[in-house]
Amino acid sequence: MIPFVVVKTKAGLAYVRPEHVVAVSAADPADCSILMTQGVTIAAAEPAEDVVARLEAEARAEDEATQHQERLHHGYVPGRD
């Protein structure tokens, strides 16, 4: 399943794929801009800290899922991580 992060925008909601986010820019404490691959910019209606926290949480979850899959395929060796 492809993970999406839901972001509030001025026009509604945007569903963002975290791996396509290049940067998050904030000029106002309550708003931010999400810069994505292919030159797409999303004007978010929420603080940059909130958006970045959700993107980081999704990245951590993805890393943990990848490690779990590798352990299933290759076996788990304690102390190797």
N, CA and C atoms as an extended XYZ file, in Angstrom:
243
Properties=species:S:1:pos:R:3:atomname:S:1:resname:S:1:resid:I:1 pbc="F F F"
N         0.833       -1.176        0.000 N   MET     1
C         0.000        0.000        0.000 CA  MET     1
C         0.881        1.244        0.000 C   MET     1
N         0.527        2.235       -0.777 N   ILE     2
C         1.285        3.478       -0.855 CA  ILE     2
C         0.821        4.397        0.272 C   ILE     2
N         1.762        4.845        1.115 N   PRO     3
C         1.366        5.720        2.218 CA  PRO     3
C         1.131        7.155        1.736 C   PRO     3
N         0.116        7.773        2.265 N   PHE     4
C        -0.160        9.174        1.999 CA  PHE     4
C        -0.224        9.910        3.326 C   PHE     4
N         0.174       11.169        3.316 N   VAL     5
C         0.024       12.042        4.463 CA  VAL     5
C        -1.031       13.069        4.075 C   VAL     5
N        -2.045       13.240        4.913 N   VAL     6
C        -3.113       14.185        4.642 CA  VAL     6
C        -2.679       15.553        5.155 C   VAL     6
N        -2.798       16.563        4.292 N   VAL     7
C        -2.407       17.930        4.633 CA  VAL     7
C        -3.594       18.847        4.364 C   VAL     7
N        -3.913       19.706        5.347 N   LYS     8
C        -4.973       20.694        5.142 CA  LYS     8
C        -4.447       21.818        4.253 C   LYS     8
N        -5.231       22.155        3.246 N   THR     9
C        -4.870       23.261        2.354 CA  THR     9
C        -5.955       24.326        2.434 C   THR     9
N        -5.708       25.430        1.777 N   LYS    10
C        -6.684       26.508        1.777 CA  LYS    10
C        -7.967       26.100        1.046 C   LYS    10
N        -7.863       25.158        0.131 N   ALA    11
C        -9.024       24.722       -0.653 CA  ALA    11
C        -9.617       23.400       -0.180 C   ALA    11
N        -9.033       22.762        0.816 N   GLY    12
C        -9.546       21.471        1.283 CA  GLY    12
C        -8.427       20.618        1.831 C   GLY    12
N        -8.273       19.420        1.271 N   LEU    13
C        -7.244       18.485        1.713 CA  LEU    13
C        -6.370       18.080        0.538 C   LEU    13
N        -5.112       17.806        0.840 N   ALA    14
C        -4.188       17.254       -0.150 CA  ALA    14
C        -3.630       15.957        0.409 C   ALA    14
N        -3.500       14.962       -0.428 N   TYR    15
C        -2.926       13.677       -0.044 CA  TYR    15
C        -1.539       13.612       -0.666 C   TYR    15
N        -0.527       13.648        0.194 N   VAL    16
C         0.863       13.796       -0.238 CA  VAL    16
C         1.611       12.489       -0.040 C   VAL    16
N         2.351       12.079       -1.061 N   ARG    17
C         3.237       10.920       -0.918 CA  ARG    17
C         4.557       11.439       -0.359 C   ARG    17
N         4.950       11.011        0.829 N   PRO    18
C         6.142       11.553        1.496 CA  PRO    18
C         7.422       11.463        0.668 C   PRO    18
N         7.572       10.433       -0.139 N   GLU    19
C         8.812       10.291       -0.904 CA  GLU    19
C         8.931       11.334       -2.020 C   GLU    19
N         7.856       12.069       -2.302 N   HIS    20
C         7.895       13.103       -3.332 CA  HIS    20
C         8.122       14.506       -2.758 C   HIS    20
N         8.193       14.622       -1.436 N   VAL    21
C         8.406       15.927       -0.808 CA  VAL    21
C         9.890       16.264       -0.846 C   VAL    21
N        10.199       17.449       -1.342 N   VAL    22
C        11.577       17.923       -1.423 CA  VAL    22
C        11.887       18.832       -0.245 C   VAL    22
N        10.944       19.736        0.100 N   ALA    23
C        11.165       20.690        1.189 CA  ALA    23
C         9.831       21.208        1.698 C   ALA    23
N         9.866       21.736        2.921 N   VAL    24
C         8.714       22.419        3.507 CA  VAL    24
C         9.196       23.805        3.905 C   VAL    24
N         8.518       24.820        3.391 N   SER    25
C         8.914       26.203        3.617 CA  SER    25
C         7.839       26.920        4.420 C   SER    25
N         8.260       27.715        5.411 N   ALA    26
C         7.301       28.439        6.239 CA  ALA    26
C         7.688       29.902        6.361 C   ALA    26
N         6.793       30.779        5.933 N   ALA    27
C         6.993       32.219        6.099 CA  ALA    27
C         6.062       32.747        7.178 C   ALA    27
N         5.012       32.012        7.467 N   ASP    28
C         4.003       32.382        8.455 CA  ASP    28
C         3.876       31.212        9.438 C   ASP    28
N         3.755       31.473       10.734 N   PRO    29
C         3.664       30.368       11.709 CA  PRO    29
C         2.465       29.438       11.491 C   PRO    29
N         1.407       29.912       10.876 N   ALA    30
C         0.199       29.093       10.711 CA  ALA    30
C         0.105       28.421        9.345 C   ALA    30
N         0.923       28.826        8.393 N   ASP    31
C         0.863       28.282        7.037 CA  ASP    31
C         2.242       27.814        6.590 C   ASP    31
N         2.265       26.979        5.551 N   CYS    32
C         3.539       26.571        4.964 CA  CYS    32
C         3.319       26.174        3.513 C   CYS    32
N         4.412       26.036        2.802 N   SER    33
C         4.381       25.553        1.423 CA  SER    33
C         5.164       24.258        1.359 C   SER    33
N         4.605       23.291        0.667 N   ILE    34
C         5.263       22.000        0.504 CA  ILE    34
C         5.770       21.936       -0.927 C   ILE    34
N         7.073       21.850       -1.075 N   LEU    35
C         7.695       21.772       -2.393 CA  LEU    35
C         7.912       20.300       -2.727 C   LEU    35
N         7.419       19.902       -3.889 N   MET    36
C         7.474       18.492       -4.260 CA  MET    36
C         8.222       18.313       -5.570 C   MET    36
N         8.488       17.053       -5.897 N   THR    37
C         9.158       16.753       -7.155 CA  THR    37
C         8.289       17.222       -8.313 C   THR    37
N         8.886       17.365       -9.465 N   GLN    38
C         8.218       17.824      -10.679 CA  GLN    38
C         7.767       19.281      -10.577 C   GLN    38
N         8.272       20.031       -9.571 N   GLY    39
C         7.972       21.448       -9.456 CA  GLY    39
C         6.618       21.790       -8.863 C   GLY    39
N         5.950       20.833       -8.269 N   VAL    40
C         4.633       21.068       -7.675 CA  VAL    40
C         4.807       21.726       -6.310 C   VAL    40
N         3.992       22.752       -6.031 N   THR    41
C         3.984       23.414       -4.728 CA  THR    41
C         2.572       23.360       -4.172 C   THR    41
N         2.455       22.954       -2.910 N   ILE    42
C         1.155       22.884       -2.247 CA  ILE    42
C         1.152       23.920       -1.133 C   ILE    42
N         0.139       24.806       -1.135 N   ALA    43
C        -0.016       25.798       -0.075 CA  ALA    43
C        -0.831       25.167        1.041 C   ALA    43
N        -0.174       24.834        2.141 N   ALA    44
C        -0.837       24.178        3.264 CA  ALA    44
C        -1.353       25.215        4.257 C   ALA    44
N        -2.472       24.907        4.886 N   ALA    45
C        -3.083       25.798        5.866 CA  ALA    45
C        -2.847       25.259        7.270 C   ALA    45
N        -1.633       24.805        7.530 N   GLU    46
C        -1.253       24.333        8.860 CA  GLU    46
C         0.238       24.570        9.058 C   GLU    46
N         0.683       24.609       10.311 N   PRO    47
C         2.094       24.922       10.590 CA  PRO    47
C         3.058       23.903        9.982 C   PRO    47
N         4.221       24.397        9.586 N   ALA    48
C         5.244       23.533        8.995 CA  ALA    48
C         5.671       22.439        9.959 C   ALA    48
N         5.759       22.770       11.255 N   GLU    49
C         6.178       21.769       12.248 CA  GLU    49
C         5.248       20.562       12.252 C   GLU    49
N         3.940       20.803       12.104 N   ASP    50
C         2.974       19.702       12.094 CA  ASP    50
C         3.144       18.827       10.855 C   ASP    50
N         3.332       19.468        9.713 N   VAL    51
C         3.503       18.725        8.466 CA  VAL    51
C         4.788       17.903        8.512 C   VAL    51
N         5.879       18.525        8.942 N   VAL    52
C         7.170       17.824        9.006 CA  VAL    52
C         7.104       16.662        9.986 C   VAL    52
N         6.435       16.848       11.119 N   ALA    53
C         6.317       15.767       12.104 CA  ALA    53
C         5.599       14.563       11.503 C   ALA    53
N         4.524       14.795       10.748 N   ARG    54
C         3.803       13.673       10.125 CA  ARG    54
C         4.631       13.010        9.033 C   ARG    54
N         5.368       13.813        8.261 N   LEU    55
C         6.235       13.242        7.227 CA  LEU    55
C         7.334       12.391        7.854 C   LEU    55
N         7.942       12.879        8.948 N   GLU    56
C         8.985       12.106        9.623 CA  GLU    56
C         8.427       10.827       10.239 C   GLU    56
N         7.239       10.901       10.811 N   ALA    57
C         6.620        9.707       11.394 CA  ALA    57
C         6.359        8.657       10.317 C   ALA    57
N         5.891        9.094        9.169 N   GLU    58
C         5.646        8.157        8.073 CA  GLU    58
C         6.955        7.552        7.573 C   GLU    58
N         8.015        8.348        7.502 N   ALA    59
C         9.316        7.845        7.066 CA  ALA    59
C         9.840        6.801        8.051 C   ALA    59
N         9.682        7.061        9.359 N   ARG    60
C        10.116        6.084       10.371 CA  ARG    60
C         9.325        4.787       10.244 C   ARG    60
N         8.014        4.907       10.046 N   ALA    61
C         7.175        3.717        9.906 CA  ALA    61
C         7.582        2.913        8.673 C   ALA    61
N         7.893        3.607        7.601 N   GLU    62
C         8.334        2.932        6.371 CA  GLU    62
C         9.666        2.215        6.585 C   GLU    62
N        10.598        2.872        7.301 N   ASP    63
C        11.890        2.249        7.599 CA  ASP    63
C        11.716        0.999        8.452 C   ASP    63
N        10.850        1.081        9.457 N   GLU    64
C        10.604       -0.076       10.320 CA  GLU    64
C         9.978       -1.223        9.540 C   GLU    64
N         9.067       -0.904        8.633 N   ALA    65
C         8.436       -1.948        7.815 CA  ALA    65
C         9.460       -2.606        6.901 C   ALA    65
N        10.362       -1.803        6.349 N   THR    66
C        11.415       -2.346        5.488 CA  THR    66
C        12.337       -3.259        6.278 C   THR    66
N        12.741       -2.828        7.471 N   GLN    67
C        13.601       -3.664        8.319 CA  GLN    67
C        12.896       -4.961        8.687 C   GLN    67
N        11.610       -4.892        8.983 N   HIS    68
C        10.849       -6.090        9.337 CA  HIS    68
C        10.826       -7.066        8.158 C   HIS    68
N        10.593       -6.548        6.950 N   GLN    69
C        10.576       -7.411        5.772 CA  GLN    69
C        11.945       -8.050        5.530 C   GLN    69
N        13.017       -7.282        5.742 N   GLU    70
C        14.362       -7.829        5.567 CA  GLU    70
C        14.631       -8.941        6.577 C   GLU    70
N        14.161       -8.749        7.798 N   ARG    71
C        14.343       -9.800        8.822 CA  ARG    71
C        13.581      -11.063        8.458 C   ARG    71
N        12.387      -10.886        7.888 N   LEU    72
C        11.612      -12.055        7.481 CA  LEU    72
C        12.316      -12.832        6.372 C   LEU    72
N        12.938      -12.120        5.452 N   HIS    73
C        13.596      -12.769        4.321 CA  HIS    73
C        14.983      -13.310        4.668 C   HIS    73
N        15.712      -12.617        5.551 N   HIS    74
C        17.105      -12.971        5.810 CA  HIS    74
C        17.373      -13.485        7.219 C   HIS    74
N        16.375      -13.454        8.079 N   GLY    75
C        16.579      -13.879        9.444 CA  GLY    75
C        17.045      -12.733       10.332 C   GLY    75
N        16.726      -12.834       11.613 N   TYR    76
C        17.087      -11.789       12.562 CA  TYR    76
C        18.315      -12.217       13.343 C   TYR    76
N        19.303      -11.335       13.400 N   VAL    77
C        20.507      -11.584       14.182 CA  VAL    77
C        20.574      -10.512       15.276 C   VAL    77
N        20.419      -10.902       16.562 N   PRO    78
C        20.439       -9.922       17.642 CA  PRO    78
C        21.755       -9.135       17.678 C   PRO    78
N        21.656       -7.834       17.926 N   GLY    79
C        22.838       -6.985       18.040 CA  GLY    79
C        23.398       -6.526       16.702 C   GLY    79
N        22.818       -6.949       15.609 N   ARG    80
C        23.322       -6.558       14.300 CA  ARG    80
C        22.794       -5.205       13.852 C   ARG    80
N        21.654       -4.770       14.387 N   ASP    81
C        21.044       -3.503       13.953 CA  ASP    81
C        21.828       -2.328       14.422 C   ASP    81
